[in-house]
């Protein structure tokens, strides 16, 4: 909300930042099992 109200960004710009953040936080979880398996297979 501060991006839009205080910093003066448009709603479209604010929406893009929020969507990008959600994707950036979720996307690594899809690759985590492969990384864990890669490091675990060395035992």
VEXZA-665131 format. One line per 8 residues: number of its first residue (from 1); for each residue x, y negated, z negated of N, C-alpha, C. Coordinates in steps of 0.05 Angstrom, whole numbers, plus 5000, padded with zeros to 4 digits. Atoms other than C-alpha are relative to their C-alpha. Example, Ala and Ser with C-alpha at 12.3 -4.5 7.8 and 13.67 -1.06 7.14 Angstrom:
2
1) 5018,5024,5000,5246,5090,4844,5018,4976,5000 | 4984,5024,5001,5273,5021,4857,4985,4978,4986 .
This chain:
43
1) 5016,5024,5000,5000,5000,5000,5017,4975,5000 | 4983,5024,5001,5057,4952,4986,5011,4994,5027 | 4991,5005,4973,5082,4961,5057,4981,4982,5015 | 5020,5015,4985,5017,4934,5083,4993,4974,4987 | 5010,5024,5014,4996,4884,5030,5023,4981,4995 | 4978,5017,5009,5062,4857,5004,5019,4994,5023 | 4979,5004,4980,5111,4868,5061,4989,4992,5027 | 5012,5010,4975,5062,4852,5117,5001,5018,5024 .
9) 5000,4981,4978,5068,4915,5159,4971,5005,5009 | 5027,4994,4991,5008,4933,5202,4992,5027,4989 | 5010,4974,5009,4964,4992,5184,5012,5023,5017 | 4988,4979,4983,4991,5031,5244,5029,5006,4992 | 4972,4996,5009,5063,5021,5221,5001,5014,4973 | 5002,4987,5026,5045,5040,5150,4992,5029,5003 | 5009,4972,4995,5008,5102,5174,5022,5017,5011 | 4978,4985,4988,5068,5123,5216,5021,5008,4979 .
17) 4980,4995,5021,5115,5117,5156,4990,5022,4981 | 5011,4980,5018,5069,5158,5111,4999,5027,5013 | 5001,4974,4986,5058,5212,5163,5029,5011,5004 | 4972,4990,4997,5133,5216,5177,5011,5010,4974 | 4990,4991,5026,5148,5222,5103,4988,5027,4993 | 5013,4975,5007,5097,5278,5094,5012,5023,5017 | 4988,4980,4983,5126,5316,5154,5028,5006,4991 | 4973,4996,5008,5197,5305,5131,5002,5015,4974 .
25) 5000,4986,5025,5180,5332,5062,4991,5029,5004 | 5011,4973,4996,5142,5393,5090,5017,5017,5018 | 4986,4985,4980,5185,5414,5149,5023,5017,4989 | 4979,4982,5010,5246,5439,5110,4990,5025,4986 | 5010,4977,5013,5202,5487,5072,4995,5023,5020 | 5003,4979,4980,5191,5525,5137,5026,5015,5005 | 4974,4988,4995,5266,5539,5143,5014,5010,4975 | 4988,4992,5025,5282,5551,5070,5003,5030,4997 .
33) 4996,4971,5002,5269,5627,5072,5023,5010,5017 | 4978,4991,4983,5318,5635,5130,5027,4992,4988 | 4975,5009,5013,5371,5595,5094,5007,5017,4976 | 4996,4984,5024,5362,5634,5030,5009,5028,5009 | 4993,4973,4990,5366,5700,5069,5029,4999,5011 | 4973,5002,4989,5429,5676,5104,5021,5000,4978 | 4981,5001,5021,5465,5660,5040,4999,5025,4982 | 5003,4976,5017,5438,5721,5003,5012,5025,5013 .
41) 4990,4976,4986,5461,5770,5057,5030,5004,4996 | 4971,4997,5004,5534,5757,5039,5008,5017,4976 | 4994,4984,5024,5529,5798,4975,5005,5029,5007 .
